[in-house]
Amino acid sequence: MNIPANDILITKAEAFKLLHAQPGIFVVPNAWDAGSARVLETMGFKALATTSAGLAYTLGKPDGHASITREETLQNARSIANAVSLPVSADLENGFGDTPEMCAETILLAAKTGIVGGSIEDATGNPANPIYPFELAVERVKAAVAAAKSLPYPFMLTARAENLIHGRPDLNDTIKRLEAFADAGADVLFAPGLKTAAEIAAVVKAVAPRPVNVVMGLSGTSFSLRELEDIGVKRVSVGSSLARAAYGAFFKAAEEIIAPGTFAYANDAKPYPELNNLFKSYNS
């Protein structure tokens, strides 16, 4: 599959790679559409990620495998990547297929959207057997890495070990998988569901010097950026938490209209001229 690279794409890719190589921690907040991406860019973030849950909710669907299609995911990634000048990394779920070949194909198709990074996870989407066998999981990452390395610019491939959020609280197996994914060539390692500083530190140590992504914004776990940097975390994402925060305000406003039948929520809303001018600046 021929993936041409233009100067803008190469610049984004090199900038994203540098963020992982230079000292210090950084945040990749998860946008769910072009508008949220543009707002985050104005806030001063250096890179963005997408969120499968945020996209699913926008489409009126629940999050989960087979809820949103690969085509919907890639269309959303393209919309976000085209909306901003920042590097964008996409949540590509399990690669939208069980085989290593499907993972590789998804990476190449995703690269055509203008993103410069993406994640492949080892969750099957099958509740009866939620995690791919170890050997298959590693082969899937190897195939995704090979596809990413075939591109004419750096593409940061994140490999995710999903045990901890799929009812398998086996930290040893999670670390074993992350070590194997790192050996397979993954650029970033990620195990959503780590809860303690000790667990995070164990993962950081196991895959060093490869960078580790940690997700914040989940209930029950809260560390500051300074604390995470001290542990050795390189990158922090926030999953669907920004989308859920937006929906939280939406629910609160709608509930006020229903009862007590007032509209005070509008006092806390972003002023129309401010939002309009923000988006106008991107289209002038």
Secondary structure, DSSP 8 states (H G I E B T S, - for coil): ------HHHHHHHHHHHHHHHSSS-EEE-EESSHHHHHHHHHTT-S-EEE-HHHHHHHTT--SSTTTS-HHHHHHHHHHHHHH-SS-EEEE-TTTTSSSHHHHHHHHHHHHTTT-SEEEEE-B-S-TTS-B--HHHHHHHHHHHHHHHHTSSS--EEEEE--GGGTT---HHHHHHHHHHHHHTT-SEEE-TT--SHHHHHHHHHHHTTS-EEEE-SSTT----HHHHHHHT--EEE-TTHHHHHHHHHHHHHHHHHHTT---GGGGGS--HHHHHHHHHHH--
